[in-house]
Amino acid sequence: MKTTIKLFNILLVLTFLSASFSGCKDPCKDAVCLNGGTCDDGDCDCPLGYTGEHCETEVDACTQVTCDQNQACVDGTCHNLPTAGFTFAGNGCTAACSILLTNSSLEATSYSWDFGDGSNSSEANPSHEYITGGTYTVVLTATNDYGSATNSQQVLIQSSSQQQLPTASFNVGNNGCTATCTVSFTNTSSNGTSYSWNFGDGSTATSSNASHSYNSGGSYTVTLTATNSYGSDQYQQTVTVGSAPTTVRITNIAILSAPLTNGGTAWDIGGDADVYFDMKTSGGSVISSSSGNEYTNVTSYPISWDYPTPLEITNLNQQYRVAIYDYDTTSGDDYMGQTNLFTFGSYTSYPSTITVTGSGVSVRFTVTWI
């Protein structure tokens, strides 16, 4: 009886173990994946170029790949396509003449040039001689293992009988002046029939030679365009105009002339002239005076006074005059004369000396402008 029970228990354990092993069966054990496919949880993962339940169907691998815009797919791999580009020097020359072409293509391994006159080249950076005048379309084809690209440009070659393309140029006069000032432009172009000027401050002109007044300081790019029936050319120069000064500093005042006698009679009882000046506004306000620092016994001119600290004038449009006197110790000072009214703002060339005059009177200022 005990032996029967033991056998029964062993059978139960074996049945349980058999059921357990049956539930852990490998799902890829019986899977069939062709053409290099691999099983994943019972399904086949196919390599590029194959599809189907068992990777049994061959397809174009590039249908399974997305490449960038300037790429081509080969066997499932993306490769860069070439781009074609070039620049050239010598446009507009007169036949027979050569054009130098500079290749700027990318990703290319070979090149093909068509010069538009029946000639070709496979050099990367060729030069080409045109024998006769004309307009030629130059075509560059850049190629690599995966495709090609083209770029075309027109080249103008002139014959000796043609009118030449214009060449623009000009010279500048008074460059570096201080505003407000006029700058002159002398046209030295060749083969132009019409001209267009842009002075860099919004102003233009169409004359052959030109002049222009700049009201503000700054740097201005002046452009001349010369044109004829075959085309146009541009030339540029930078004009520098200094900013107008806002202050004048007077460092010296000199009297160049004034009456030494009063109608033939000595100014003072002593028979001499002790001269000083007052600088006044048009309203009579004295802004500077040498009174107390007179020149005594003056018998000739010029006489002058230095300013240890320059006299600064900031209102350049204010009217001024200089009055000249003979100092008199016994009575009122004798009035010898005065200049006409003047303004510092009327000067546009900003000289280092300014002379103003009146009836029989002449006064010179030594100045700096800032």
VOGU-337488 format. One record per residue: residue in three letters; x, y, z of N, C-alpha, C in turn. Coordinates in steps of 0.02 Angstrom, whole numbers, padded with zeros to 5 digits, always signed. Layout:
<atoms>
AlaXYZXYZXYZ
...
</atoms>
This chain:
<atoms>
Met+00042-00061+00000+00000+00000+00000+00043+00062+00000
Lys+00094+00064+00042+00138+00122+00047+00176+00131-00017
Thr+00196+00078-00048+00233+00082-00111+00188+00112-00165
Thr+00125+00094-00166+00077+00122-00216+00070+00197-00207
Ile+00065+00219-00146+00057+00292-00133+00119+00329-00156
Lys+00180+00302-00144+00241+00335-00166+00244+00341-00241
Leu+00225+00288-00275+00225+00291-00349+00176+00342-00374
Phe+00119+00346-00342+00069+00396-00363+00096+00467-00354
Asn+00130+00479-00299+00158+00547-00287+00211+00563-00339
Ile+00253+00516-00356+00305+00529-00407+00273+00547-00473
Leu+00219+00510-00491+00184+00526-00554+00156+00596-00554
Leu+00128+00617-00496+00102+00686-00492+00157+00738-00503
Val+00214+00726-00473+00270+00774-00481+00293+00776-00553
Leu+00301+00718-00583+00322+00717-00654+00272+00751-00699
Thr+00208+00741-00685+00155+00775-00725+00160+00850-00718
Phe+00172+00874-00657+00177+00946-00644+00238+00975-00680
Leu+00294+00941-00675+00355+00966-00707+00347+00967-00783
Ser+00314+00916-00808+00303+00914-00881+00260+00973-00904
Ala+00208+00989-00863+00165+01046-00881+00204+01111-00877
Ser+00249+01116-00827+00287+01178-00818+00335+01188-00876
Phe+00371+01136-00896+00417+01143-00952+00381+01157-01017
Ser+00324+01132-01023+00284+01145-01083+00265+01218-01088
Gly+00252+01255-01033+00233+01327-01034+00292+01372-01048
Cys+00355+01353-01043+00414+01394-01055+00446+01379-01122
Lys+00410+01354-01169+00438+01336-01234+00465+01397-01270
Asp+00525+01395-01303+00557+01450-01340+00517+01464-01403
Pro+00489+01528-01411+00447+01543-01470+00487+01545-01535
Cys+00554+01554-01531+00594+01558-01592+00623+01490-01612
Lys+00606+01436-01572+00636+01371-01585+00621+01346-01654
Asp+00559+01356-01674+00539+01329-01740+00533+01383-01794
Ala+00556+01447-01776+00550+01502-01826+00601+01493-01882
Val+00581+01512-01943+00625+01507-02001+00633+01578-02030
Cys+00693+01609-02022+00707+01678-02048+00761+01672-02101
Leu+00744+01692-02163+00790+01685-02219+00830+01748-02231
Asn+00881+01743-02275+00921+01801-02300+00950+01843-02245
Gly+00972+01810-02191+01005+01846-02138+00958+01876-02087
Gly+00892+01861-02090+00845+01886-02041+00856+01853-01974
Thr+00836+01886-01921+00843+01860-01853+00775+01859-01820
Cys+00767+01810-01775+00703+01802-01741+00701+01843-01678
Asp+00645+01875-01667+00633+01913-01606+00564+01895-01581
Asp+00561+01855-01528+00497+01834-01498+00452+01801-01549
Gly+00482+01762-01591+00444+01724-01640+00434+01757-01706
Asp+00452+01822-01713+00445+01858-01776+00514+01870-01806
Cys+00517+01874-01872+00580+01885-01906+00593+01960-01916
Asp+00652+01983-01895+00676+02050-01912+00718+02045-01974
Cys+00696+02079-02027+00729+02070-02092+00782+02124-02103
Pro+00838+02108-02136+00887+02159-02154+00860+02202-02212
Leu+00896+02260-02223+00876+02303-02279+00877+02263-02344
Gly+00825+02271-02384+00820+02238-02448+00776+02176-02447
Tyr+00749+02158-02388+00706+02099-02384+00646+02113-02340
Thr+00592+02078-02355+00531+02085-02316+00493+02019-02318
Gly+00437+02015-02283+00397+01954-02281+00402+01921-02213
Glu+00357+01871-02202+00354+01838-02137+00420+01804-02120
His+00454+01778-02172+00516+01743-02161+00575+01778-02195
Cys+00566+01844-02214+00617+01882-02250+00632+01850-02317
Glu+00580+01822-02348+00589+01785-02410+00583+01827-02472
Thr+00558+01892-02465+00545+01933-02524+00599+01988-02529
Glu+00633+01990-02586+00685+02042-02597+00653+02106-02624
Val+00671+02165-02596+00645+02230-02617+00704+02278-02624
Asp+00690+02338-02655+00740+02391-02660+00753+02420-02590
Ala+00814+02416-02567+00830+02438-02499+00817+02513-02490
Cys+00820+02552-02544+00812+02624-02538+00740+02645-02524
Thr+00693+02598-02535+00624+02614-02517+00614+02613-02442
Gln+00664+02589-02406+00659+02585-02334+00703+02638-02299
Val+00731+02685-02339+00777+02736-02312+00753+02805-02335
Thr+00757+02855-02292+00741+02925-02310+00806+02966-02308
Cys+00825+02995-02365+00887+03034-02370+00870+03109-02371
Asp+00921+03152-02357+00913+03224-02360+00902+03245-02433
Gln+00882+03309-02442+00863+03333-02508+00919+03327-02559
Asn+00981+03343-02539+01036+03342-02587+01078+03278-02579
Gln+01042+03222-02567+01075+03157-02562+01041+03107-02608
Ala+01078+03056-02626+01050+03000-02665+01062+02935-02627
Cys+01013+02888-02632+01017+02824-02598+01043+02771-02646
Val+01094+02735-02624+01121+02678-02662+01128+02620-02614
Asp+01093+02565-02630+01095+02503-02588+01078+02518-02515
Gly+01031+02564-02506+01008+02579-02439+01052+02628-02400
Thr+01102+02658-02432+01146+02706-02399+01140+02774-02433
Cys+01137+02828-02394+01130+02896-02421+01199+02925-02436
His+01205+02955-02495+01268+02985-02517+01254+03057-02540
Asn+01303+03103-02527+01295+03173-02547+01301+03180-02623
Leu+01255+03218-02652+01259+03236-02723+01304+03297-02731
Pro+01334+03308-02788+01376+03368-02798+01333+03430-02808
Thr+01363+03488-02795+01334+03553-02813+01385+03588-02858
Ala+01360+03620-02910+01404+03652-02960+01402+03728-02950
Gly+01461+03760-02953+01465+03832-02949+01533+03856-02972
Phe+01536+03919-02997+01600+03947-03018+01595+04023-03023
Thr+01652+04055-03019+01658+04126-03033+01709+04135-03090
Phe+01710+04195-03120+01757+04204-03175+01781+04277-03176
Ala+01841+04286-03203+01871+04352-03209+01888+04365-03282
Gly+01879+04428-03303+01894+04447-03372+01833+04463-03412
Asn+01774+04463-03381+01713+04479-03418+01718+04548-03450
Gly+01697+04552-03513+01699+04616-03548+01763+04631-03584
Cys+01811+04584-03584+01874+04597-03619+01863+04595-03695
Thr+01911+04619-03731+01906+04624-03804+01944+04566-03836
Ala+01909+04530-03880+01939+04471-03913+01999+04492-03955
Ala+02051+04448-03959+02055+04383-03925+02078+04394-03853
Cys+02044+04361-03805+02062+04369-03735+02039+04308-03696
Ser+02068+04300-03637+02055+04240-03597+02014+04256-03535
Ile+01972+04207-03517+01932+04210-03457+01958+04158-03408
Leu+01971+04178-03346+01993+04131-03294+01933+04111-03253
Leu+01921+04045-03249+01863+04017-03214+01886+03984-03149
Thr+01853+04001-03094+01870+03973-03029+01812+03930-03004
Asn+01826+03867-02994+01776+03817-02976+01759+03822-02902
Ser+01695+03827-02886+01673+03828-02815+01625+03771-02800
Ser+01627+03717-02841+01583+03660-02832+01600+03622-02767
Leu+01551+03583-02743+01560+03543-02683+01542+03470-02698
Glu+01577+03425-02663+01563+03353-02665+01572+03323-02735
Ala+01609+03356-02779+01618+03331-02847+01686+03297-02853
Thr+01689+03248-02897+01752+03214-02911+01776+03225-02983
Ser+01733+03250-03026+01754+03266-03094+01711+03324-03121
Tyr+01738+03356-03173+01706+03417-03199+01706+03416-03275
Ser+01654+03447-03302+01649+03454-03374+01627+03525-03390
Trp+01669+03562-03428+01654+03631-03447+01634+03635-03520
Asp+01581+03673-03533+01562+03691-03601+01566+03767-03606
Phe+01614+03792-03647+01626+03865-03649+01580+03902-03696
Gly+01535+03868-03728+01485+03902-03770+01509+03919-03839
Asp+01571+03903-03855+01597+03917-03922+01621+03854-03956
Gly+01597+03795-03931+01617+03731-03958+01677+03700-03923
Ser+01705+03735-03874+01763+03709-03838+01741+03681-03770
Asn+01780+03633-03746+01765+03600-03683+01828+03589-03643
Ser+01819+03573-03579+01875+03557-03535+01851+03514-03478
Ser+01898+03474-03451+01883+03434-03392+01926+03455-03332
Glu+01961+03512-03339+02002+03537-03283+01957+03564-03228
Ala+01984+03565-03168+01946+03593-03113+01939+03669-03119
Asn+01994+03704-03135+01995+03778-03139+02028+03798-03204
Pro+01992+03796-03259+02024+03810-03324+02024+03885-03339
Ser+02063+03903-03389+02056+03968-03422+02041+03954-03495
His+02006+04001-03527+01985+03989-03596+01991+04053-03636
Glu+02020+04047-03694+02029+04104-03739+01972+04106-03790
Tyr+01939+04164-03794+01887+04175-03845+01918+04216-03901
Ile+01908+04191-03961+01940+04221-04020+01898+04278-04048
Thr+01832+04272-04044+01788+04323-04072+01740+04348-04018
Gly+01716+04408-04030+01670+04438-03982+01601+04406-03984
Gly+01566+04412-03929+01498+04385-03925+01480+04371-03853
Thr+01418+04348-03844+01394+04328-03778+01392+04251-03776
Tyr+01429+04222-03729+01437+04149-03726+01409+04124-03659
Thr+01373+04067-03663+01347+04035-03602+01395+03980-03582
Val+01427+03989-03525+01473+03939-03499+01435+03893-03452
Val+01440+03827-03463+01405+03778-03422+01456+03733-03388
Leu+01451+03727-03322+01492+03680-03284+01448+03623-03259
Thr+01470+03562-03272+01437+03502-03245+01485+03470-03195
Ala+01463+03466-03133+01502+03435-03079+01472+03366-03065
Thr+01515+03315-03059+01491+03245-03054+01528+03208-02998
Asn+01491+03162-02965+01523+03112-02923+01490+03044-02936
Asp+01504+02994-02896+01478+02927-02910+01403+02921-02902
Tyr+01370+02972-02876+01300+02966-02859+01255+03014-02898
Gly+01285+03058-02939+01244+03103-02979+01284+03162-03005
Ser+01250+03212-03032+01283+03270-03061+01240+03332-03051
Ala+01271+03391-03060+01236+03455-03054+01268+03503-03103
Thr+01229+03552-03127+01254+03600-03175+01245+03671-03150
Asn+01288+03716-03176+01282+03788-03163+01303+03823-03227
Ser+01265+03874-03248+01281+03910-03309+01281+03985-03297
Gln+01326+04021-03331+01331+04093-03327+01351+04120-03396
Gln+01332+04183-03408+01348+04214-03472+01412+04256-03467
Val+01453+04251-03519+01515+04289-03524+01510+04333-03586
Leu+01527+04398-03576+01526+04446-03632+01597+04457-03656
Ile+01608+04443-03719+01672+04456-03751+01660+04507-03806
Gln+01698+04560-03806+01687+04613-03855+01735+04606-03914
Ser+01711+04625-03972+01754+04628-04030+01782+04698-04036
Ser+01835+04706-04074+01868+04771-04079+01822+04823-04111
Ser+01772+04800-04148+01727+04848-04180+01670+04868-04134
Gln+01661+04833-04078+01607+04850-04033+01626+04909-03988
Gln+01575+04944-03965+01586+04994-03913+01603+04957-03848
Gln+01653+04981-03812+01675+04948-03752+01625+04957-03695
Leu+01625+04909-03649+01588+04919-03586+01617+04979-03549
Pro+01576+05015-03512+01603+05072-03475+01645+05050-03415
Thr+01690+05092-03396+01729+05083-03335+01719+05146-03293
Ala+01689+05139-03235+01672+05196-03192+01730+05213-03146
Ser+01744+05278-03138+01793+05302-03090+01784+05377-03081
Phe+01808+05403-03025+01805+05475-03014+01855+05495-02961
Asn+01872+05559-02961+01915+05589-02910+01874+05634-02865
Val+01897+05642-02803+01860+05682-02753+01901+05743-02735
Gly+01868+05800-02735+01900+05862-02713+01868+05886-02648
Asn+01910+05910-02602+01888+05937-02537+01865+05884-02489
Asn+01888+05822-02500+01873+05768-02453+01904+05785-02385
Gly+01867+05773-02332+01891+05789-02264+01871+05858-02240
Cys+01831+05894-02279+01809+05960-02257+01761+05954-02199
Thr+01745+06010-02169+01701+06012-02111+01634+06041-02131
Ala+01580+06007-02110+01513+06029-02129+01497+06098-02098
Thr+01458+06137-02133+01429+06124-02199+01483+06140-02253
Cys+01492+06093-02300+01543+06105-02351+01524+06068-02415
Thr+01555+06090-02470+01540+06062-02536+01599+06020-02559
Val+01583+05959-02580+01634+05912-02605+01623+05906-02681
Ser+01677+05908-02718+01673+05904-02791+01694+05834-02815
Phe+01664+05813-02870+01677+05746-02898+01693+05754-02973
Thr+01753+05734-02992+01774+05738-03061+01770+05669-03092
Asn+01729+05662-03143+01716+05598-03176+01775+05579-03220
Thr+01807+05522-03206+01862+05497-03247+01844+05431-03280
Ser+01779+05418-03288+01756+05356-03319+01774+05354-03393
Ser+01773+05294-03420+01784+05285-03492+01725+05247-03522
Asn+01707+05267-03584+01656+05233-03623+01585+05238-03595
Gly+01573+05283-03549+01506+05293-03524+01468+05344-03566
Thr+01403+05333-03572+01360+05381-03608+01311+05415-03560
Ser+01300+05386-03502+01258+05418-03451+01285+05398-03383
Tyr+01268+05441-03334+01298+05431-03267+01245+05442-03214
Ser+01254+05407-03159+01210+05414-03102+01252+05416-03039
Trp+01242+05470-03000+01280+05478-02937+01234+05466-02878
Asn+01260+05431-02828+01227+05425-02763+01277+05449-02711
Phe+01259+05504-02676+01307+05537-02632+01307+05508-02561
Gly+01268+05457-02548+01271+05423-02484+01230+05454-02429
Asp+01196+05510-02443+01153+05542-02393+01082+05549-02418
Gly+01065+05509-02468+00998+05512-02497+00992+05556-02558
Ser+01045+05592-02575+01044+05637-02633+01077+05603-02693
Thr+01052+05622-02753+01077+05593-02815+01087+05647-02867
Ala+01120+05628-02922+01130+05673-02979+01142+05631-03041
Thr+01132+05661-03100+01143+05625-03162+01191+05662-03208
Ser+01225+05713-03184+01273+05749-03225+01337+05709-03231
Ser+01379+05730-03279+01443+05695-03288+01489+05708-03229
Asn+01504+05771-03216+01540+05791-03155+01489+05817-03106
Ala+01505+05814-03042+01456+05833-02992+01490+05867-02933
Ser+01450+05904-02895+01471+05930-02830+01411+05923-02784
His+01426+05915-02720+01372+05904-02672+01390+05936-02605
Ser+01340+05968-02575+01349+06001-02510+01325+05953-02455
Tyr+01370+05939-02408+01354+05897-02350+01342+05942-02290
Asn+01283+05933-02259+01263+05976-02203+01282+05947-02136
Ser+01300+05883-02133+01316+05851-02070+01381+05811-02077
Gly+01417+05806-02023+01478+05766-02023+01463+05692-02027
Gly+01510+05653-02052+01502+05581-02057+01542+05553-02115
Ser+01537+05487-02124+01569+05453-02180+01514+05433-02230
Tyr+01524+05451-02292+01474+05439-02344+01504+05399-02401
Thr+01470+05346-02421+01492+05305-02478+01461+05334-02541
Val+01504+05361-02584+01481+05391-02647+01489+05340-02703
Thr+01435+05329-02740+01435+05279-02794+01421+05313-02861
Leu+01464+05299-02909+01452+05322-02978+01438+05261-03021
Thr+01382+05263-03057+01364+05210-03106+01371+05240-03176
Ala+01416+05211-03214+01426+05231-03284+01392+05180-03329
Thr+01355+05203-03379+01314+05158-03421+01324+05174-03495
Asn+01323+05122-03536+01315+05131-03608+01270+05075-03633
Ser+01264+05068-03698+01215+05020-03725+01235+04947-03713
Tyr+01297+04936-03692+01320+04868-03681+01318+04846-03607
Gly+01307+04894-03564+01304+04876-03493+01323+04935-03449
Ser+01340+04920-03386+01356+04973-03339+01411+04949-03292
Asp+01441+04997-03258+01494+04982-03209+01487+05031-03152
Gln+01505+05009-03092+01501+05051-03032+01570+05060-03001
Tyr+01578+05120-02970+01639+05135-02933+01620+05173-02871
Gln+01653+05157-02814+01635+05188-02750+01697+05216-02716
Gln+01686+05272-02680+01737+05299-02635+01701+05324-02573
Thr+01738+05326-02518+01711+05352-02455+01732+05424-02446
Val+01684+05467-02434+01697+05537-02420+01687+05549-02346
Thr+01736+05581-02315+01732+05596-02244+01721+05670-02234
Val+01669+05687-02197+01652+05757-02183+01653+05766-02107
Gly+01692+05815-02085+01696+05828-02013+01633+05863-01988
Ser+01618+05851-01925+01559+05884-01894+01574+05958-01884
Ala+01523+05999-01893+01531+06071-01884+01547+06087-01811
Pro+01594+06134-01799+01611+06151-01730+01553+06186-01695
Thr+01551+06179-01630+01499+06211-01589+01527+06266-01545
Thr+01594+06271-01543+01626+06320-01499+01686+06349-01534
Val+01698+06414-01524+01760+06445-01547+01796+06471-01485
Arg+01860+06458-01483+01902+06482-01427+01949+06537-01453
Ile+01945+06596-01422+01987+06652-01442+02048+06653-01396
Thr+02106+06649-01426+02168+06649-01387+02206+06715-01391
Asn+02189+06758-01440+02223+06822-01447+02178+06870-01485
Ile+02179+06933-01464+02146+06986-01502+02199+07039-01518
Ala+02203+07057-01582+02252+07107-01603+02215+07164-01639
Ile+02235+07225-01622+02209+07284-01659+02260+07298-01714
Leu+02236+07293-01777+02279+07304-01834+02280+07377-01855
Ser+02224+07410-01845+02221+07481-01863+02166+07515-01824
Ala+02177+07578-01806+02128+07621-01773+02157+07691-01774
Pro+02116+07743-01772+02143+07812-01775+02189+07826-01715
Leu+02249+07853-01730+02295+07870-01676+02283+07942-01651
Thr+02247+07980-01690+02230+08048-01669+02156+08060-01681
Asn+02130+08108-01649+02059+08126-01657+02054+08182-01708
Gly+02054+08161-01771+02051+08211-01825+02112+08255-01827
Gly+02170+08227-01811+02232+08264-01812+02252+08291-01744
Thr+02208+08286-01695+02222+08311-01628+02234+08252-01582
Ala+02283+08259-01538+02298+08205-01492+02237+08188-01451
Trp+02229+08121-01437+02171+08101-01397+02175+08129-01327
Asp+02233+08123-01296+02240+08145-01227+02281+08209-01223
Ile+02276+08240-01167+02314+08302-01157+02388+08287-01163
Gly+02408+08226-01142+02478+08208-01146+02503+08194-01216
Gly+02458+08191-01263+02477+08182-01333+02489+08110-01353
Asp+02464+08061-01314+02472+07992-01333+02405+07957-01330
Ala+02404+07893-01346+02343+07853-01343+02356+07792-01301
Asp+02315+07782-01251+02319+07723-01209+02260+07678-01227
Val+02273+07628-01270+02221+07593-01306+02198+07530-01268
Tyr+02131+07518-01269+02102+07455-01246+02040+07441-01287
Phe+02012+07381-01279+01953+07363-01319+01899+07335-01273
Asp+01838+07338-01297+01781+07301-01269+01751+07258-01325
Met+01741+07194-01310+01704+07151-01356+01633+07146-01331
Lys+01584+07164-01373+01515+07170-01351+01469+07129-01396
Thr+01411+07113-01369+01357+07086-01409+01323+07143-01446
Ser+01280+07125-01492+01243+07177-01530+01199+07219-01484
Gly+01181+07190-01426+01141+07227-01377+01182+07272-01331
Gly+01248+07270-01337+01291+07314-01297+01321+07281-01236
Ser+01306+07218-01222+01335+07184-01164+01408+07168-01177
Val+01451+07188-01131+01523+07175-01138+01537+07104-01115
Ile+01567+07064-01159+01585+06995-01140+01660+06988-01128
Ser+01700+07036-01152+01771+07034-01139+01799+07105-01147
Ser+01848+07122-01106+01876+07190-01109+01948+07189-01086
Ser+01990+07231-01116+02059+07240-01093+02066+07302-01050
Ser+02010+07331-01030+02013+07390-00986+02050+07372-00922
Gly+02096+07415-00902+02141+07400-00846+02205+07368-00868
Asn+02208+07348-00932+02269+07319-00961+02281+07353-01028
Glu+02285+07421-01025+02291+07459-01086+02362+07458-01113
Tyr+02366+07468-01179+02431+07483-01209+02440+07558-01205
Thr+02493+07581-01173+02504+07653-01162+02551+07680-01216
Asn+02540+07744-01231+02583+07781-01278+02589+07745-01345
Val+02532+07724-01371+02531+07688-01435+02545+07736-01492
Thr+02595+07721-01532+02611+07763-01591+02605+07724-01656
Ser+02596+07656-01652+02589+07615-01713+02554+07550-01696
Tyr+02530+07518-01747+02496+07454-01740+02534+07400-01778
Pro+02524+07335-01764+02473+07307-01721+02493+07305-01647
Ile+02442+07300-01605+02451+07286-01534+02403+07228-01518
Ser+02421+07187-01469+02379+07128-01457+02379+07107-01384
Trp+02327+07068-01367+02318+07040-01300+02308+06965-01306
Asp+02346+06928-01265+02336+06855-01262+02288+06838-01206
Tyr+02249+06786-01217+02206+06759-01165+02241+06700-01132
Pro+02262+06707-01069+02292+06649-01035+02244+06589-01034
Thr+02180+06604-01023+02127+06554-01029+02084+06575-01088
Pro+02080+06534-01141+02044+06556-01201+01972+06577-01185
Leu+01950+06630-01220+01881+06653-01215+01838+06607-01259
Glu+01790+06572-01230+01749+06525-01267+01683+06558-01288
Ile+01669+06552-01352+01605+06576-01380+01566+06515-01403
Thr+01509+06504-01371+01468+06445-01388+01406+06464-01430
Asn+01386+06526-01428+01331+06549-01470+01360+06578-01533
Leu+01372+06535-01582+01407+06557-01643+01365+06602-01687
Asn+01300+06603-01675+01256+06646-01716+01240+06712-01684
Gln+01267+06725-01624+01260+06790-01591+01302+06842-01629
Gln+01275+06902-01636+01313+06956-01668+01357+06991-01616
Tyr+01419+07006-01638+01468+07039-01595+01499+07098-01633
Arg+01531+07143-01594+01573+07195-01621+01627+07210-01570
Val+01682+07240-01594+01737+07261-01550+01742+07337-01553
Ala+01738+07369-01495+01745+07442-01489+01814+07457-01460
Ile+01846+07510-01485+01914+07528-01465+01912+07597-01431
Tyr+01948+07603-01376+01947+07664-01336+02018+07686-01319
Asp+02024+07752-01305+02084+07781-01275+02068+07796-01202
Tyr+02106+07764-01157+02094+07774-01086+02114+07845-01066
Asp+02070+07879-01030+02082+07949-01010+02075+07953-00934
Thr+02128+07974-00901+02127+07978-00828+02091+08041-00803
Thr+02084+08091-00845+02056+08155-00821+01983+08164-00838
Ser+01959+08128-00889+01889+08134-00910+01866+08068-00938
Gly+01808+08066-00969+01782+08003-00998+01828+07977-01052
Asp+01831+07911-01058+01874+07880-01108+01852+07901-01178
Asp+01902+07909-01222+01887+07929-01291+01870+07868-01334
Tyr+01816+07874-01370+01794+07820-01415+01830+07828-01481
Met+01869+07776-01501+01911+07781-01561+01877+07749-01622
Gly+01829+07704-01612+01795+07672-01668+01776+07600-01650
Gln+01740+07568-01695+01719+07499-01683+01710+07461-01748
Thr+01712+07395-01744+01702+07353-01803+01628+07349-01820
Asn+01615+07325-01879+01546+07308-01897+01525+07246-01858
Leu+01459+07234-01854+01435+07173-01822+01456+07111-01863
Phe+01471+07058-01828+01492+06996-01861+01469+06937-01818
Thr+01467+06877-01849+01452+06815-01813+01506+06763-01830
Phe+01523+06722-01782+01570+06668-01795+01536+06612-01835
Gly+01470+06607-01832+01434+06556-01868+01433+06566-01943
Ser+01455+06624-01967+01455+06637-02039+01515+06605-02073
Tyr+01562+06578-02034+01621+06549-02064+01611+06474-02074
Thr+01628+06451-02133+01620+06379-02149+01687+06345-02163
Ser+01741+06384-02172+01806+06354-02183+01846+06350-02119
Tyr+01823+06382-02066+01852+06378-01998+01926+06395-01997
Pro+01941+06458-02015+02012+06479-02016+02039+06489-01945
Ser+02105+06490-01940+02137+06500-01874+02141+06573-01855
Thr+02133+06618-01903+02129+06690-01889+02069+06720-01924
Ile+02037+06767-01891+01978+06801-01919+01989+06876-01911
Thr+01980+06912-01966+01989+06985-01964+01921+07018-01977
Val+01902+07063-01933+01840+07101-01941+01858+07175-01942
Thr+01817+07214-01979+01834+07284-01990+01774+07330-01977
Gly+01788+07393-01973+01738+07446-01970+01769+07508-02002
Ser+01741+07566-01991+01768+07628-02019+01834+07645-01986
Gly+01889+07631-02023+01955+07647-01997+01979+07600-01943
Val+01944+07546-01930+01960+07500-01876+01966+07429-01905
Ser+02018+07392-01883+02027+07323-01904+02052+07282-01844
Val+02019+07226-01831+02035+07184-01774+02043+07112-01798
Arg+02095+07078-01772+02107+07009-01791+02102+06964-01729
Phe+02064+06909-01737+02059+06858-01685+02102+06797-01704
Thr+02137+06771-01656+02169+06705-01664+02125+06655-01628
Val+02102+06602-01664+02050+06559-01637+02066+06485-01649
Thr+02033+06443-01611+02028+06372-01625+01954+06354-01624
Trp+01936+06303-01665+01867+06282-01671+01859+06212-01640
Ile+01808+06202-01601+01796+06136-01573+01722+06119-01578
</atoms>
